[in-house]
């Protein structure tokens, strides 16, 4: 066909994910994303419903896939093809679902992805989820613990809601004015009953 709907590919991905979760027990999960390169020649999307452009990736144009890796074996346990925004929001935890954060705001887009990956990878309760800055936020930490009983470690750079980045930087520079690089500051907060370090 001229246009290839995701419905042609998604059953394969769903079955692949099911096979992996059937044979793996997951306690430690690491989240990341990858890109399957696609160079359209006949139309804007080359027959796919949508394509992603991510300049920081080695192959910047194509289909983005969010991945979950079981950390003990290093085996992919879950993949989620990134679709159009409205389709992504229509997936589980998307849309206007309220968070456990103090103001009860909607679950952010990236946190919805974190929750889907952890739930669909069937991470055992009490297990641990980690990821890079795209996945990381206070919302992700709180929602993983409150909804799935999971602990987590994330890098937080851009999703700064409830995160005291300026305070941490000020303390770091005050303690190590000559050379703050390579040093760290540890703070503890309890947000919505979840201890965060």
QUIVEN-V125558 format. One record per pair of residues at least 24 apart in sequence whose ideal C-beta (glycine too) atoms are under 10 Angstrom apart, sorted by the first residue. I is the first residue (numbers start at 1). J is the second residue. D is the distance in Angstrom with one decimal. If there is no record, write none. Layout:
<<I/J/D> <I/J/D>>
This chain:
<<1/47/7.7> <2/42/8.3> <2/43/8.0> <2/47/6.2> <3/43/8.2> <3/45/8.2> <3/46/9.6> <3/47/5.3> <3/48/7.8> <3/49/7.2> <4/45/9.4> <4/46/8.9> <4/47/4.9> <4/48/5.9> <4/49/7.6> <5/47/9.7> <5/48/8.9> <5/49/6.0> <6/48/8.0> <6/49/5.6> <6/50/8.7> <6/63/9.4> <6/81/6.6> <6/83/5.9> <6/84/9.1> <6/87/7.8> <7/49/9.3> <9/48/9.1> <9/49/9.9> <9/63/8.8> <9/81/6.9> <10/80/10.0> <10/81/6.9> <10/83/8.9> <13/65/8.5> <13/78/9.3> <13/79/5.6> <13/80/8.0> <13/81/6.2> <14/79/9.5> <14/120/9.6> <16/76/8.5> <16/77/10.0> <16/78/9.0> <16/79/6.8> <17/68/9.0> <17/76/8.9> <17/77/7.6> <17/78/5.1> <17/79/6.3> <17/80/8.5> <17/120/6.4> <17/121/8.2> <17/122/9.9> <18/78/9.7> <18/120/9.4> <19/77/9.9> <20/68/9.3> <20/70/8.1> <20/75/6.9> <20/76/6.7> <20/77/4.7> <20/78/6.9> <20/79/9.0> <20/120/9.9> <20/121/8.2> <20/122/9.5> <21/68/9.9> <21/70/9.5> <21/77/6.2> <21/78/7.2> <21/120/7.3> <21/121/6.5> <21/122/4.9> <21/123/9.9> <22/122/9.3> <23/75/9.0> <23/77/9.4> <24/70/5.3> <24/72/8.9> <24/73/7.0> <24/75/6.5> <24/76/9.7> <24/77/5.5> <24/78/9.9> <24/121/8.4> <24/122/8.2> <25/70/8.5> <25/72/9.3> <25/77/9.9> <25/122/7.9> <25/123/9.3> <25/124/6.4> <25/127/9.4> <26/68/8.2> <26/69/9.4> <26/70/4.8> <26/71/8.3> <26/72/8.5> <26/73/9.4> <26/75/9.5> <26/77/5.7> <26/78/8.9> <26/118/8.8> <26/121/5.2> <26/122/6.0> <26/123/4.9> <26/124/6.6> <26/127/6.6> <26/128/9.8> <26/129/9.5> <27/70/8.3> <27/71/8.1> <27/72/7.4> <27/123/6.9> <27/124/5.2> <27/125/9.8> <27/126/7.9> <27/127/4.3> <27/128/6.9> <27/150/9.7> <28/69/9.1> <28/70/7.1> <28/71/3.7> <28/72/6.3> <28/73/10.0> <28/123/8.1> <28/124/9.6> <28/127/6.5> <28/128/5.1> <28/129/8.0> <28/130/7.8> <28/151/9.9> <29/68/5.4> <29/69/7.0> <29/70/6.5> <29/71/6.7> <29/77/7.2> <29/78/8.4> <29/114/9.8> <29/117/7.2> <29/118/6.2> <29/121/5.4> <29/122/9.5> <29/123/5.1> <29/124/9.8> <29/127/6.9> <29/128/7.2> <29/129/4.8> <29/130/7.3> <29/131/8.6> <29/150/8.3> <29/152/9.1> <30/67/8.6> <30/68/7.4> <30/69/4.8> <30/70/8.3> <30/71/5.4> <30/74/9.2> <30/77/10.0> <30/117/9.9> <30/128/9.3> <30/129/7.8> <30/130/5.1> <30/131/6.6> <30/132/9.0> <30/135/9.7> <30/153/9.7> <31/66/7.0> <31/67/7.1> <31/68/5.6> <31/69/7.8> <31/78/9.3> <31/80/10.0> <31/110/9.9> <31/113/8.0> <31/114/6.6> <31/117/5.5> <31/118/8.2> <31/121/9.2> <31/129/6.8> <31/130/7.0> <31/131/3.6> <31/132/7.5> <31/134/8.4> <31/135/4.9> <31/136/9.3> <31/140/9.4> <31/152/9.6> <31/154/8.8> <32/65/9.6> <32/66/7.8> <32/67/5.4> <32/68/8.4> <32/69/7.1> <32/76/10.0> <32/117/10.0> <32/130/9.6> <32/131/6.8> <32/132/6.3> <32/134/8.5> <32/135/8.3> <33/57/8.3> <33/64/5.8> <33/65/6.5> <33/66/5.0> <33/67/6.3> <33/79/10.0> <33/80/9.2> <33/82/7.8> <33/113/9.2> <33/131/9.4> <33/132/8.5> <33/134/6.9> <33/135/8.9> <34/58/9.8> <34/59/9.1> <34/62/9.5> <34/63/9.4> <34/64/7.5> <34/65/5.2> <34/66/8.4> <34/67/5.7> <34/76/9.4> <34/79/8.7> <35/59/5.0> <35/60/7.3> <35/61/7.9> <35/62/4.9> <35/63/7.2> <35/64/5.6> <35/65/7.4> <35/82/9.6> <36/62/5.0> <36/63/4.6> <36/64/8.0> <36/65/6.4> <36/81/8.9> <37/61/6.9> <37/62/4.4> <37/63/8.5> <38/62/3.9> <38/63/5.9> <48/81/10.0> <48/83/9.8> <49/81/9.9> <49/83/6.8> <49/84/6.5> <49/87/8.2> <50/81/9.9> <50/82/8.2> <50/83/6.4> <50/84/4.9> <50/85/8.9> <50/87/8.5> <51/82/9.6> <52/81/10.0> <52/82/5.9> <52/83/9.7> <54/82/9.7> <54/134/10.0> <66/110/9.8> <66/113/5.8> <66/114/9.3> <66/116/8.5> <66/117/6.5> <66/131/9.6> <66/134/8.9> <66/135/8.6> <67/117/8.2> <67/121/10.0> <68/113/9.9> <68/114/9.5> <68/116/9.2> <68/117/4.4> <68/118/7.5> <68/120/7.6> <68/121/4.5> <68/123/8.5> <68/129/8.4> <68/131/9.1> <69/117/10.0> <69/121/8.9> <69/130/9.8> <70/121/7.3> <70/122/10.0> <70/123/8.9> <71/127/9.9> <71/128/8.3> <71/129/9.8> <71/130/8.0> <76/121/9.4> <77/117/9.0> <77/120/8.6> <77/121/4.6> <77/122/8.0> <77/123/8.9> <78/116/8.4> <78/117/5.7> <78/118/8.8> <78/119/9.2> <78/120/4.9> <78/121/4.3> <78/122/8.6> <78/123/9.7> <79/117/9.2> <79/120/9.4> <80/113/7.0> <80/116/6.4> <80/117/6.6> <80/120/7.7> <82/113/8.8> <85/109/8.4> <88/112/7.9> <88/113/7.8> <88/116/9.7> <91/116/6.2> <92/116/5.4> <92/119/7.3> <92/120/8.3> <93/119/8.1> <93/143/8.1> <93/147/8.3> <97/143/9.6> <97/147/9.9> <99/138/9.9> <99/139/5.9> <99/142/7.1> <99/143/6.1> <99/146/8.6> <99/147/9.5> <99/161/10.0> <99/192/8.5> <100/139/8.7> <100/142/5.4> <100/143/6.3> <100/145/8.6> <100/146/4.4> <100/147/7.7> <100/191/8.7> <100/192/4.6> <100/193/8.2> <100/194/8.0> <101/137/10.0> <101/138/7.4> <101/139/6.0> <101/142/6.2> <101/143/8.4> <101/146/9.6> <101/161/7.8> <101/162/6.8> <101/191/7.1> <101/192/6.2> <102/142/9.5> <102/162/7.9> <102/191/6.8> <102/192/6.2> <103/161/9.2> <103/162/9.2> <104/192/9.7> <105/139/8.1> <105/161/7.9> <105/162/10.0> <106/139/9.7> <107/139/6.8> <107/140/9.4> <107/143/6.3> <107/147/9.3> <108/137/6.7> <108/139/5.3> <108/140/8.1> <108/143/9.1> <108/159/6.9> <108/161/7.8> <109/159/9.8> <110/134/6.2> <110/135/5.8> <110/136/8.0> <110/137/6.6> <110/139/8.1> <110/140/6.8> <110/154/9.9> <110/158/9.4> <110/159/6.3> <111/135/8.2> <111/136/9.6> <111/137/6.4> <111/138/9.4> <111/139/4.5> <111/140/4.7> <111/141/9.2> <111/142/8.7> <111/143/5.4> <111/144/8.4> <111/147/10.0> <111/159/8.3> <112/139/9.6> <112/140/9.6> <112/143/8.7> <113/140/9.0> <114/139/8.7> <114/140/4.6> <114/141/9.2> <114/143/7.4> <114/144/6.5> <114/148/9.7> <114/150/9.6> <114/152/8.0> <114/154/8.5> <115/139/9.9> <115/140/8.1> <115/143/5.8> <115/144/6.9> <115/147/6.3> <115/148/7.0> <115/150/9.4> <118/143/9.5> <118/144/6.1> <118/147/8.9> <118/148/5.7> <118/150/5.9> <118/152/8.5> <119/144/9.6> <119/147/8.1> <119/148/6.2> <119/150/9.4> <123/148/7.0> <123/149/9.2> <123/150/5.7> <123/151/9.9> <124/148/9.9> <124/149/9.0> <124/150/8.6> <125/149/4.1> <125/150/7.2> <126/150/7.4> <126/151/7.3> <127/151/7.3> <127/152/9.5> <128/152/6.5> <128/153/7.1> <129/153/7.9> <129/154/8.3> <130/154/6.6> <130/155/8.9> <131/155/7.7> <132/157/8.9> <133/157/4.0> <133/158/6.3> <133/159/7.7> <134/158/8.2> <134/159/8.4> <135/159/8.6> <136/163/9.1> <137/161/6.6> <137/162/8.0> <137/163/7.1> <138/162/4.0> <138/163/5.4> <138/164/9.8> <138/189/8.5> <138/191/6.2> <138/192/9.4> <138/194/8.9> <138/196/6.6> <139/163/9.7> <139/191/9.5> <139/192/10.0> <141/191/8.2> <141/192/10.0> <141/194/6.6> <141/195/9.6> <141/196/5.8> <141/197/9.8> <142/191/5.8> <142/192/5.3> <142/193/8.7> <142/194/5.0> <142/196/7.7> <143/192/9.3> <143/194/9.2> <144/194/8.9> <145/191/10.0> <145/192/8.8> <145/193/8.5> <145/194/4.8> <145/195/8.9> <145/196/9.2> <146/192/6.8> <146/193/7.7> <146/194/6.7> <151/194/9.6> <151/195/9.9> <152/194/9.9> <152/196/9.6> <153/197/9.3> <162/189/8.2> <162/191/6.1> <162/192/9.6> <162/196/8.7> <163/189/9.3> <163/191/9.9> <163/196/9.1> <164/189/8.0>>
